[in-house]
Amino acid sequence: MKADGLLGRNFLKGMAGDAINAILCGAGHNLWKILARLRALLYMLTGNAWEALQALCRHLEVLRLDREASGAL
């Protein structure tokens, strides 16, 4: 029973230990999935913010070049 389901080594004793181990493995797996989703969301948000910042910098550079070309410093 302790090796069923590829749960890994179980150091808990008895049937209650088997049940606790299975619950903790499931909770750990769910936590891992939640963290992976949060990581993907963070990358998406920071990537969009980075792209917006780059676009703003390009826009400001164009405005600066236009002002220099028109002679108004």
N, C-alpha and C positions, 0 to 999 in steps of 0.2 A: 504494500500500500504506500509506503513512504517514497518509493521511486516511481510510482504511477504519475503520469501527466507531466513528466520532466520538470518537476518542481525543484529539483536539486536536493542537496543534503538537508535533512531535517534533524535538528538537535533537540527537538521537543519530544517528550515522552508520552507514549500511549495514544489512544484514539483521540483524546482531546487535543494532544499535540499535533496530530495529523490535521484535524479540523482547523486549528489556529494557524498552522503553517499554510494551508490552502487559502484561507481568508487573507492572510498577510501577503501571500504571493499575488493574489488577485488585486488587492489594494495597491501593491507596488506597481503592478502592470498598468493599472488605470492611472496612477499618478504619473508614470512615465509617458503615457499617451497625452495626458493633459499638458505636461511640460513641453512636449514636442509641438503641440498646437500653439501654445503660448509663444514658443520660440519662433515659429513660422509667422505668427501675427506680429511679433516684435520686428522681425526682419522686413515684413511688408510695410509696416508703419515707418520705420527708420529709412527704408529705401525710398519711399514716397517723399518723406521730408527732405532727404538728401537731394533727390531730383528737383524738388521745388526750390531748394536753396541754390542749386546750380543754375536753374532757369532765372532766378532773381538776380544772381550775380552777372549772368550774361546780359540781362536787360539793363542793369545799371551800367555795365561797361559800354553798351551801345549808346545809352543816353550821354555818358561822359564823352565818348568819341564825337557824337553829334554836336555837343556844346563846344568842344575844341575846334571842330571844323568850321563852326559858325563864328568863331572868334570871341565868344562870350565865356570867359573863364570865371 
